[in-house]
Amino acid sequence: MPTKDIFHQVVKLALQKDGWTITDDPLSLQLEDDQVFIDLGAERLIAAQRDQEKIAVEIKSFLAPSNLSEFHTALGQFLNYRIVLREKQPERELYLAVNLETYNDFFSRRLPQLSIIEYQLKLIIFDPVQEEIITWTK
């Protein structure tokens, strides 16, 4: 079982405050010989459609000395997880959760912005102090 990110509980609580039910902690998926662990699986009822929206969330703290190095790792994980989800649970949308400070300081730079567009990254930006989701990007 992988180690939980420092912001794991914060993101979990923020999702719950936002109306999500945590279904998996972590979300474990097997694709032949490879098993992946995505930090959280969640769902919520869409009342108007009487259907459920399902997501998977990978949480990254970006606390290492090099945000760029952490971004390379996070991007690689994200792309691989998206492939496994497409095979195993195609109804789930994958999101990368990052704290507000990291988003403002690092994700506003050109390379991360171009990568978000190129790889169609979906982000959850959260405030770790308020334990709330600030915004979702799609």
Residue pairs with C-beta under 8 A, 6 or more apart in sequence:
1 26
1 37
2 26
2 37
4 39
5 11
5 39
5 59
5 60
5 61
6 61
6 63
7 59
7 61
7 97
7 99
7 126
7 128
8 39
8 40
8 59
10 126
10 128
10 131
11 39
11 40
11 57
11 59
11 97
11 124
11 126
12 22
12 25
12 40
13 131
14 126
14 127
14 131
14 132
14 133
15 22
15 40
15 42
15 57
15 133
16 22
17 131
17 132
17 133
18 132
18 133
19 44
20 42
20 43
20 44
20 55
21 42
21 43
21 44
22 40
22 41
22 42
23 41
23 42
23 43
23 54
24 38
24 40
24 41
24 42
25 39
25 40
25 41
26 37
26 38
26 39
26 40
26 41
27 37
27 38
27 39
27 40
27 41
27 56
28 35
28 36
28 37
29 35
29 36
29 38
29 84
29 85
29 88
29 89
30 88
31 83
31 84
31 87
31 88
34 84
36 80
36 81
36 84
38 56
38 57
38 58
38 81
38 85
38 94
39 57
39 58
39 59
39 97
40 56
40 57
40 59
41 54
41 55
41 56
41 57
41 92
42 54
42 55
42 56
42 57
43 52
43 53
43 54
43 55
44 52
44 53
45 51
45 52
46 52
46 53
53 93
54 89
54 91
54 92
54 93
55 92
55 93
55 94
55 95
56 81
56 85
56 89
56 92
56 93
56 94
56 95
57 94
57 95
57 96
57 97
57 124
58 74
58 77
58 78
58 81
58 94
58 95
58 96
58 97
59 97
60 70
60 74
60 96
60 97
60 98
61 99
61 102
62 70
62 71
62 74
62 98
62 99
62 102
62 106
64 70
67 102
67 105
67 106
68 111
71 106
71 112
71 115
74 96
75 115
75 119
75 121
78 94
78 96
78 119
78 121
79 119
81 94
82 94
85 92
85 94
93 122
94 122
95 122
95 123
95 124
95 136
96 121
96 122
96 123
96 124
97 123
97 124
97 125
97 126
98 107
98 123
98 124
98 125
98 126
99 125
99 126
99 127
99 128
100 125
100 126
100 127
100 128
100 134
103 123
103 125
106 112
107 113
107 116
107 123
115 121
116 123
116 137
121 137
122 136
122 137
122 138
123 136
123 137
124 133
124 135
124 136
125 133
125 134
125 135
125 136
125 137
126 132
126 133
126 134
127 133
127 134
